[in-house]
Amino acid sequence: MLTLEDKKAIVRSVAETASAAQSALAAEYSGLTVDEMTELRVKAREAGVSVRVVKNTLARRAMSDTEFALMADALTGPLVLAFSMDDPASAARVLTDYAKEHKQLVIRAVALPGQMLRPEDAQSLAKMPTKDEAISMLMSVMRAPTQKLVQTLNEVPGKLVRTVAAVRDSKEAA
């Protein structure tokens, strides 16, 4: 039995996590074994995702003053909460990947700060590139025009040299 102080500590902890999170997901976990939940927690920790199993009333209270307060209506039944701390898509990636192997894990709610998404949107969110991947794609797009310009500018003297060489060869042959 949780004491009032224990409940306050849980609410405070979840509120701090939710305030710092970039996205939140809630998933039904009925049917998962303790070992499977432990495996999920390990994968989540490796991806920078905070996973909590909290009573729904405490979760609602904890998230009431955060950007994820709009999830309150979706918090019904036995749920595990996953908060992405660094990358908005990391919690969606972890839960969707894990749900592929474990059909008992069903995503029920997906939220970005101030915006509720449909549970099906977790797949789309999971496919988003990470910050490093996005920067890499941006850099390659930004580099392409510069690279093309350098190739074009380099081609002009190359053509001149080939033309002069062709004229020289034709004069030597004559």
Buried (B, 14 or more C-beta within 10 A) or exposed (E): EEEEEEBEEBBEBBBEBBBEBBBBBBBBBEEBEEEBBEBBBEBBEEBBBBBBEBBBEBBBBBBEEBBBBBBBEBBEEEBBBBBBBEBBBBBBBBBBBBBEEBEEBBBBBBBBBEEBBEBEBBEBBBEBEBEEEEEEEEEEEEEEEEEEEEEEEEEEEEEEEEEEEEEEEEEEEE
